[in-house]
Amino acid sequence: MTVAVTKGLATFETIEPTTGLRAALAKSRVDVIAEISASRLKGRGGAGFPTGTKWNLAAAAADPQKFVVCNADEGEPGTFKDRLILTEVPDLVFEGMTIGALAIGARKGILYLREEYTYLRSGLQEVLARRRADGLLGEGILGSDLTFDIEIRMGAGAYVCGEETALIESLEGHRGEPRNRPPFPVDTGFEGHPTVVNNVETFVCVAAILAKGAPWFESIGTDRSTGPKLLSVSGDCGRPGVYEIPLGITVAELLAAVGGEDAKAVQIGGASGHCIPASEFNRTIAFEDISTGGSVIVFGPHRDMLHVAKNFMDFFVEESCGQCTPCREGNAVLLAGIEMLEEGRCSMAYLIEMCKLGEVMQLASKCGLGQSSPNAFLSIVQHFREELMGRTETVTR
Amino acid sequence: MSGHTTPRPDQSRAPVSQRGHRVAPPVDTGAIGAQVQVTIDGNEIKVPLGTTILEAAGRLGIRIPTLCHHPDLCVAGLCRICVVEVEHHRTLQAACAYPITSPLSVKTHTRKVRQARRTILDLLLSKHHGECYSCFRNLNCELQTLCKEYGVDFYRFGHPEQPLYKVDDSSYSVRRDMNKCILCRRCVRTCIDLQEVGVLEAVNRSDKTTIATFMDRPLAEVVCINCGQCINRCPTAALGAADPTDDVWRDINDPTKHVVIQTAPAPRAAIGECFGLEPGTPLTFEMNTALRTIGFDRVFDTNFTADLTIIEEGTELILRLYRALVLKDQVALPQFTSCSPGWVKYIEHFYPEMLPHVSSAKSPQQMFGSLLKTYYAKLNGLDPADIVTVALMPCSAKKYECNRPEMCDSGYKDVDYGLVTRELAQMFQEAGIHLPSMPKSDFDDPFGTATGSGVIFGATGGVMEAALRSVIELVCGIKVENLYEHADILPVRGFEDIRVVEITVPAVGQVPDLLKMNHDLPFDSWDWLSGATLKVAVTHGTANAKRVLEDIKAGGPLASCHFIEFMACPGGCLGGGGMPIPTSQEIRQARARAIYAEDKAYEVRKSHENPAVARLYHEFLSDGPCGHTAHRLLHTHYIPRGKYIA
């Protein structure tokens, strides 16, 4: 079977806007969620939480005031697929949010737009205005009793605000810092009300599922990872760009499609993801194997993996919110250790200490940022130890 | 008579991430589902829904270490030292921040947990410029204790060799040393959530994060009210009081100086904690002996001027009431108390338009200072220039108060040094004195032993109770005991946020001779007060004070009060920023019990019956309460500072 890796938004571009929304409005709230649950859609931001389950929790909450938030704080290094979605099919995003509002009983939605995407705002606002004029937003959407509107709010450039609770803090005007969980946003979210926060691509999938039906969605991908997935491919490859894949293809298949066959390693899932060496290119891109929000960075044979690790760690030292100890101090300690490795001053014993520190950060940090920031470093140490320590020998000889 | 409490969390200004969880406590703890089963290290316990793992472990007697957690503050969950393994969770969970809403199983000391805690300590030490032997929190430091507990024997990730930050000693009260800061943000939460002042906030991100004031200005140049509550909650030595003990020792050792000390009621109920005693063990009379032993020439009781405050402030209130009720003048009512310098600075900054409500009476500390350098100097033939007045206080703001430029009515600095409980304990230790074993001795004349009313100034509601005892007797001509058993006015006691009491004047007596000494008194009978209902309120902590002030501005129920007691610190002086560390609601309650027990033990329990006060008016303040001399020496004025300091 040939693998259908296509460039661009192949599937989503073919979906006629309002089809999904009309289909949703024809159903009861329970049936809308049932449709999403049946599709087995998992969150496209990377964590892979089942969307139907999340919506069910929010729908069941007793609070009469609820919110739908679209996380367009696309900040993971190497990811740009949400930008393409927001440029090419913004209607589907707003439609997905409207379906979400119908499903959970929200009257207000917020699109949290990454500061660097400010240039998209006016265009998106035009789309919103048009949708209001067309009766797709506002009171009595398409003649139904659904009332819902969407507001665009801007981020201020913090990577951590892509974490849903930090995003909510930021929306409330506070310092963007993750909250303690539990309670989760579906219970206590924006301004204390039940809030569903989903990725841009998740909402587009929702619109597609309602338009084409859960069985269509379920027929794509693997048993545990259904549907198409958008990937942002960059780095040392012949044809970088946004690709649509059915979940479950191997890394090698992807590399063949993007012209990166000679890669030495691939970073999947952005800075907080994992670095996959060539020996593991037969692994699959799916929630059950290598989970990703969409970032794929290809490293060619000439790349210095220590430099790669340092680059990612620099990023986290910059972007940790500074709240919890493991992440605030740990990233800086790891970066200093990488610099010692670079200079050939890092002993094997200290490298082991650093790996232990990384494991503690994964376990004890307050949010996903600190829990995943050592991933790249740890996987590079695991797979490229010789390359790293080889450097030590040449310098210390 | 009524008491009510205001719900706090919803009005908190703290970011949600720094607030408590909103898992509503079950209404009926007996209802099905109101209790939840939790297993901690194999021990089972049923707890109310929403109890945190930390609280549940506490009930089982299982210790989970904490740093950013404090029982007085909202949940933070950021230091991560309290992490535990929770069944079905991939990552470790912060015990202090995890509300139990379904049955779960917890392990508190697995290999993963111990390694995480040890690593967190290593990381904190990599930034903490701690030099334990030269640190005033040595042996009273939570970080040090945990390092011992987790066997830290080397600096895994290094240790700062040099201080990185300049110490901010601009404030007369609070000293900030960010080199010792471990970013637990207890000070931030204390300031913004407990006190609702909001001077401190985390700035910058990642390893550049620091705690800063507005634009990183010195503490003396921001709206800090000097309450020192942050000091009491700092786990390390990042926050401390500005310490004058070197100067005090120098003056004690100077034979040309006559060094006297006045001691406030709250420190004596707590200083024992610095010597390992249980909270609530009073050492009043042992302290008198110890103070003389280390070289103070005279030891006085601030309660004397507390009694005097009651007379002055009470007279001021009656004059205000007369103008309002009889002359129908526009008078600022309710009158606010003025003994808490943190509260005074709070209203100067945040509600300057309401300053006319504040009694012009000085605090007991400052009244005593000006009397020592006038009345006492004259009585003993001393040159006031040679008198050094030290005030032992529970309060860091008192250090600021004695340095206010207007506090020089004697012609000299009325109070030279404000010393806090912790600092005096240190002086005793330095002198080799084990306070609990000292013999007892009384206060010195001419001020002698004060009354029980003075003692209770140390607890929230105390000023009001003292005032009511005197007002009832002086106005109604009856014994307080006829209205309240043992003269204990229980409705104003306790730790509720806001307490309101109404007392109807049942009958009026004769205007007492003491008041008639003031020839400007506009009335000669109490008839105008007959049948009047006096409405008073008590509050503590500036967060509650804010609520009261907002209510008054909005014309709410508190606007019809006549007199309101405000204390800057939760619990009043016994919870002051100069008191022994740690502090908690239980500790404050224990101190309050000691204070009320001491009040009960006094023979004279009403300010107006203090013979030394009567003598002072006859010998010195001859134109009576609120007369000219009293006004010159015992009253002051305030400065509308506003929130913006140039």
Interface residues (C-beta under 8 A of the other chain):
Chain A: A158 T165 I168 E169 E172 H174 R175 E177 P178 R179 N180 P182 P183 T188 G192 F316 V317 E318 E319 S320 C321 G322 Q323 C324 T325 P326 R328 E329 G330 N331 A332 V333 E353 K356 L357 V360 Q362 L363 A364 S365 K366 Q371
Chain B: P15 V16 S17 H21 R22 V23 V75 G77 L78 C79 R80 I81 V83 T91 L92 A94 A97 Y98 P99 T101 K112 Q115 A116 T119 I120 L123 L124 S126 K127 R156 F157 I182 L183 E201 A202 N204 R205 S206 D207 K208 T209
